[in-house]
Amino acid sequence: MLTVLYVLGLTAESMTAALAAGRQRMDMFGVMLIAAVTAFGGGTVRDMLFGHYPLRWVDEPIFLAIVLVAALVTVLASFLMDYFRTIFLVLDAVGLSTFALLGAQVALEMGHSPLIVVVSSVVTGVFGGVLRDILCDRVPLVFNEELYASIAILVAVMFMSMLHFNLDETIGSQFVIIICLVFAFGLRLLSIFYRISLPVFEYQEREYVRDPAGRLTMWALNKAGVRRREMRRRSLGAPRAPKDKKGQKKRRNENRFELVDRGEFEYEDDGASPNPPTEPDNRDE
């Protein structure tokens, strides 16, 4: 049963990864690579951390073939993928439940402590998506969306608790697995439907002006051909930005380029001259 669910989870993960690669306009090699990293990333990282060899997709290459075929089908039938969004969410929940439970099983079989079992469950369940989002230049969704890693933690704790009270001998190991999978699957669907998530930590510094001359990103933008309207001469200690909105607007008009608050910047108009106008020399002759 776990093998069937494992294949369904691999298929769903590889298809969603192929769509993510398509949004970044990757070629076929990039699509295949992102699909494989997403599908096998969590299990591979876990096995490398714990020295659990051989890797399953290396020992059984049929799983790698399934992932690559699923990614190819996604590319060929991408115009139909909007109609299967709900199915993808359901299969993703199945994949998370299966991967998290498999990670807990592997750590228990290797004789690790309960804390390491929880870590193994989380790594197996979420690290594939984390690697996918990093390679696609996005903030990993597991860090700011619905419950995901928390479900892997709860599944591992529930599975260890049931084994601790010998429920695998009372009702059978298969029923223990089914109960854990149903619990994780239902919790994941509830978190999606009701948008349940962990509390978000947000920290914003007080508004201040940064000197753009000292920013590495400004150098990169210039190298990419993005021109600033005008760079202020670098000076020690940039003046504080006014607190009122009227004063802020006046400051923006005076300083044609400034970075405020989160580091937002203004680009030069397309029709503007590449050479900024020079200020008149007011020195006495």
C-alpha positions in Angstrom: 0.0 0.0 0.0 2.8 2.4 0.9 4.5 1.7 -2.5 1.3 2.7 -4.4 0.9 5.9 -2.4 4.7 6.5 -2.8 4.3 6.4 -6.6 1.2 8.7 -6.5 3.2 11.1 -4.4 6.2 11.0 -6.7 3.9 11.7 -9.7 2.2 14.6 -8.1 5.4 16.2 -6.9 7.1 15.8 -10.3 4.1 17.3 -12.2 3.8 20.3 -9.9 7.6 20.8 -10.1 7.4 20.7 -13.9 4.8 23.5 -13.9 7.0 25.5 -11.5 9.9 25.1 -13.9 7.7 26.2 -16.8 6.9 29.4 -15.0 10.6 30.2 -15.0 10.9 29.4 -18.7 13.3 26.5 -18.2 14.3 24.1 -21.0 13.5 20.4 -20.9 16.7 19.5 -19.0 15.7 22.1 -16.4 12.2 20.7 -16.2 13.4 17.1 -15.7 16.0 18.2 -13.1 13.5 20.2 -11.1 11.0 17.3 -11.2 13.6 14.8 -10.0 14.9 17.1 -7.3 11.4 17.8 -6.0 10.3 14.1 -6.0 13.5 12.6 -4.5 15.1 15.6 -2.8 13.6 14.9 0.7 14.5 11.2 0.7 17.9 11.7 -0.8 18.8 14.4 1.8 17.6 12.1 4.6 19.5 9.1 3.4 22.7 11.1 3.0 22.4 12.6 6.5 21.8 9.2 8.1 24.0 7.1 5.9 21.1 5.0 4.6 22.3 3.5 1.4 21.6 2.6 -1.4 19.3 5.5 -2.3 16.0 4.1 -3.3 15.8 5.7 -6.7 19.3 4.4 -7.4 18.5 0.9 -6.3 15.1 1.0 -8.1 15.5 3.2 -11.2 11.9 2.5 -12.2 10.9 5.3 -9.8 13.2 7.8 -11.6 11.6 6.7 -14.9 8.2 7.4 -13.5 9.2 10.9 -12.4 10.7 11.8 -15.8 7.7 10.5 -17.7 5.3 12.4 -15.5 7.3 15.6 -16.1 7.3 15.0 -19.8 3.5 14.4 -19.8 3.0 17.6 -17.9 4.9 19.6 -20.5 3.0 18.1 -23.4 -0.4 18.5 -21.6 0.3 21.8 -19.8 -2.8 23.4 -21.4 -5.0 21.0 -19.4 -3.3 21.4 -16.0 -5.6 24.2 -14.8 -8.4 21.7 -14.8 -6.6 19.3 -12.5 -5.6 21.8 -9.8 -7.8 20.2 -7.1 -6.4 16.7 -8.0 -2.9 18.0 -7.6 -3.7 19.4 -4.2 -5.2 16.0 -3.1 -2.2 14.1 -4.5 0.2 16.5 -2.9 -1.5 15.8 0.5 -1.1 12.1 -0.2 2.6 12.6 -1.1 3.3 14.6 2.1 1.6 12.0 4.3 3.4 9.1 2.7 6.8 10.7 2.6 6.6 11.9 6.2 5.6 8.4 7.4 8.3 6.7 5.3 10.9 9.1 6.8 9.8 8.2 10.3 9.9 4.5 9.5 13.5 4.7 8.2 14.7 6.5 11.2 13.0 4.1 13.6 14.5 1.1 11.7 17.9 2.6 12.1 17.4 2.9 15.9 17.5 6.7 16.2 16.0 8.7 19.1 12.5 10.2 18.9 13.8 13.7 18.1 15.8 12.4 15.1 12.7 10.5 14.0 10.8 13.7 13.8 13.6 15.4 11.9 13.7 12.5 9.5 10.0 12.8 8.9 10.2 16.6 8.3 13.2 16.3 6.0 11.6 13.6 3.9 8.3 15.3 3.6 9.3 18.9 2.9 12.8 19.2 1.6 11.9 18.3 -2.0 9.6 21.4 -2.2 12.2 23.5 -0.4 14.9 22.6 -3.0 12.4 23.2 -5.8 11.5 26.7 -4.7 15.2 27.6 -4.1 16.1 26.4 -7.6 13.2 28.4 -9.0 14.3 31.5 -7.1 11.3 31.7 -4.8 10.8 31.8 -1.1 9.9 28.2 -0.1 6.2 27.9 0.3 6.6 25.7 3.3 7.9 28.8 5.2 4.9 31.0 4.7 1.8 29.0 3.6 -0.6 26.5 5.2 0.4 23.8 7.6 3.0 21.6 5.9 6.1 20.8 8.0 3.9 20.8 11.1 1.9 17.9 9.6 5.1 15.9 9.2 5.9 16.5 12.8 2.5 15.5 14.0 2.5 12.3 11.9 5.9 11.3 13.3 4.8 11.9 16.9 1.5 10.0 16.4 3.3 7.1 14.7 5.8 6.8 17.5 3.1 7.0 20.2 1.1 4.2 18.6 4.2 2.0 18.4 5.0 2.9 22.0 1.7 1.6 23.3 2.1 -1.6 21.1 -0.9 -0.8 19.0 0.9 -2.4 16.0 0.6 -5.7 17.8 -3.0 -5.1 19.0 -4.6 -3.8 15.8 -1.9 -4.6 13.3 0.9 -2.5 11.7 -1.2 -1.9 8.6 -4.0 -0.3 10.5 -1.5 1.9 12.4 -0.1 3.1 9.0 -3.6 3.7 7.7 -4.6 5.7 10.7 -1.5 7.9 10.5 -2.0 8.5 6.8 -5.7 9.4 7.1 -4.9 11.8 10.0 -2.1 13.5 8.0 -4.2 13.6 4.8 -7.3 15.0 6.5 -5.3 17.6 8.4 -3.5 18.8 5.2 -6.8 19.2 3.4 -8.3 21.1 6.3 -5.4 23.5 6.4 -5.8 24.1 2.6 -9.5 24.7 2.8 -9.5 26.9 5.9 -6.1 28.4 5.2 -4.7 27.3 8.6 -1.1 28.3 9.2 1.4 29.0 12.0 1.7 32.5 13.4 3.8 34.7 11.1 6.7 36.7 12.5 7.1 40.1 10.9 9.7 42.7 11.8 10.0 46.0 10.1 12.6 48.6 10.9 11.8 52.2 11.3 11.8 54.1 8.0 15.2 55.3 7.0 17.2 56.2 3.9 20.0 54.0 2.7 22.9 55.3 0.6 22.6 53.4 -2.7 26.3 53.8 -3.5 27.2 51.1 -1.0 24.8 48.4 -2.1 26.0 45.4 -4.0 22.5 45.1 -5.7 23.0 48.5 -7.2 26.2 47.4 -8.8 24.4 44.3 -10.2 21.6 46.4 -11.6 24.0 48.7 -13.3 25.8 45.8 -14.8 22.4 44.5 -16.1 21.8 47.8 -17.8 19.4 49.4 -15.3 20.3 53.0 -14.9 19.5 55.1 -11.9 18.0 58.5 -12.2 20.8 60.0 -10.2 23.1 58.8 -7.5 23.7 61.0 -4.6 27.3 61.6 -3.6 28.3 59.1 -1.0 28.5 60.8 2.4 28.9 59.7 6.0 25.6 59.3 7.8 22.6 59.6 5.5 19.9 62.0 6.8 16.8 60.6 8.4 13.7 60.5 6.3 10.9 62.8 7.5 8.0 61.1 9.3 5.1 62.9 7.6 3.9 61.9 4.1 4.3 65.4 2.7 7.9 65.6 3.8 8.6 62.2 2.4 7.1 63.2 -1.0 9.3 66.3 -1.0 12.4 64.3 -0.2 11.6 61.9 -3.1 11.4 64.9 -5.4 14.6 66.3 -4.2 16.6 63.1 -4.2 15.8 61.5 -7.5 17.0 58.1 -6.4 16.7 56.9 -2.8 16.0 53.6 -1.0 13.4 53.8 1.7 12.0 51.2 4.2 12.3 47.8 2.5 14.9 48.9 -0.1 12.5 49.8 -2.9 14.1 51.6 -5.8 13.1 53.7 -8.8 14.1 53.0 -12.3 15.1 55.5 -14.9 12.5 56.3 -17.6 13.1 54.6 -20.9 13.3 57.9 -22.7 15.6 59.6 -20.3 19.2 60.5 -21.2 21.8 58.1 -20.0 23.9 61.0 -18.8 22.3 62.8 -15.8 22.3 66.5 -15.9 25.1 68.2 -14.1 24.3 70.6 -11.3 25.3 74.2 -11.9 28.5 75.4 -10.3 27.5 78.0 -7.7 31.0 78.7 -6.4 32.2 82.2 -6.5 34.8 82.8 -9.3 
